[in-house]
Amino acid sequence: MSQLPLRAQLASALGRTAATLSRATGRGDGSVIGGRVGLALEPDLLRKLAQDRRLALVSATNGKTTTTRLITSALQELGDVATNAFGANMPAGHVSALSSAKDAPYGVLEVDEKYLPEVIDTTGAGVVVLMNLSRDQMDRAAEIWLLAQKWRRALAGRNTHVIANADDPLVTWGASTAPSVTWVSAGQPWKEDSWCCPECGGPLDRKGLDYVPPGGHVSGVVGPATQDENDWACRECSFRRPQPSWILDGETAIDPRGRRWPLDIQLPGRANRANAVIALATAEAFGLPVERALPRLREVTSVAGRYTTVEREGRHARLLLAKNPAGWLEAFDVLDPTLPVILSVNAQGPDGRDTSWLWDVDYRVLRGRPVYVTGERKFDLALRLEVADVPFQLMGSFAQALAAQPPGKVDVIANYTAFQQIRSEFGRAV
Ligand SMILES: [Zn+2]
């Protein structure tokens, strides 16, 4: 790697010092403050740090932290990889990640959806990974169609290779101005944000599902086995799902040559199998074959506390993070149906103050198991469950909810700050 100019070296070094001080004083992992210091001293620092590396940017509403981790693990087969492992996914976090691994020839950066166009432009990344777009943080997030439109503009006319989920119509539209795309059939269980064609506004037809209007009842009846349940097409224009070259088929990845690879990863649930297939497709774009990438993906057991278990007095609570309706749907898929579940919802800044999205989640899947409700918005969630005919118990705190369990396992679904609170209170108690 060529030497950074002196000013950039100095900015990078001071940023690292600030990050070390921040960690030493217990103010988090320091990646944001370090990056901010670096950028203040050298506004062009991210561009300079990105030069001469092979970079992948990873963006989506859900799964970007986990997928960034999976891709990073795979690419470590090839050499050192710089990455923002703690989810600091805006430019200050990227500066920090790249300056703390100055000589790494590879970089895998999780990027906030809104910042993606800017970061593509600044870093000139050779690979961009786009997975899903759905409603999130309703009081402050940009409308997702507008986000996809910005992605289109950022990718048009660039020499960037995109790995994109062909099953998500909005992601497909956002990616389709890129000169080359590897399309992955990674599934899209949450369809409530893609009933309309992003190109013309017409209705989208979905194969394997009868068309139902938003909020209507989905029959769930899948067509004949030969029919691809993830297929979609606009009824009124030529926009339709591209032919995928990678496919998630149950527990198996199918590669572009039609070979089937049992995934056998340790991270649970359908969403993580989708993340893994996308990681394999991305690894291939870096020249890394499946037989070398897949064993690396299997080594990942938890990502930034997700899927870890905290323990107190014989109660083992597995922590699942769900921040928006699509995320809750994926979390339900991971739940053990034989276990009780604790739900905790907060509404602080990082969660979004508006929790009206609770009404978009179909909680009926929780019927038939003990459900405990806590968090700052426990009454909102309780009302939602009441309307869905899901019996539950209100608890004053997560600690009380945990203490109310018999010794053994329990699942926990929490949104962002609720999850972080549980981790900081219980994570180190093991
Ligand atoms: Zn259309």
Residues whose N, C-alpha, C, O or C-beta is under 5 A from the ligand:
A	BS01	ZN	C197 E199 C200 G201 G202 C234 E236 C237 F239
